[in-house]
Amino acid sequence: MVGMPNHAWAMSSLMAQSVRECRKRGYKEIITYADPWNGNTGKVYLAAGWLPSGTTSKDIVYMLDGERIARRTLYDRHGTQSRAKMKEMYGDRLRFEVAPPKPIFVKVL
């Protein structure tokens, strides 16, 4: 879930629409994550009645020229996600950082 600054709808409204659509499609539960790397704590999920369900394991984040870049993007460009091969291609422009675990939240429908 991503909201632009000054967007017209509250994020809770987007969550409610998503829950309604998932119910309509017959889903039994929805799983989502909060991303502490971006300053998200998951409080919006707790306030909307989602249940905490642990955390993910730590992850490695690829940083290219100081900006976070998705491994999938690099794979699409080069056909590999190998850190060693990426380091060969990008040298010091590419760094790897450890991201904190993401809290997991579940909504039972």
HELIX and SHEET records of a PDB file:
HELIX    1   1 MET A   11  LYS A   24  1                                  14    
HELIX    2   2 PRO A   36  ASN A   38  5                                   3    
HELIX    3   3 LYS A   43  ALA A   47  1                                   5    
HELIX    4   4 ARG A   71  HIS A   78  1                                   8    
HELIX    5   5 ARG A   83  TYR A   90  1                                   8    
HELIX    6   6 GLY A   91  ARG A   93  5                                   3    
SHEET    1   A 3 GLU A  29  TYR A  33  0                                        
SHEET    2   A 3 PRO A 103  VAL A 108 -1                                        
SHEET    3   A 3 LEU A  51  THR A  55 -1                                        
SHEET    1   B 3 GLU A  67  ILE A  69  0                                        
SHEET    2   B 3 ASP A  59  LEU A  64 -1                                        
SHEET    3   B 3 LEU A  94  ALA A  99 -1                                        
END                                                                             
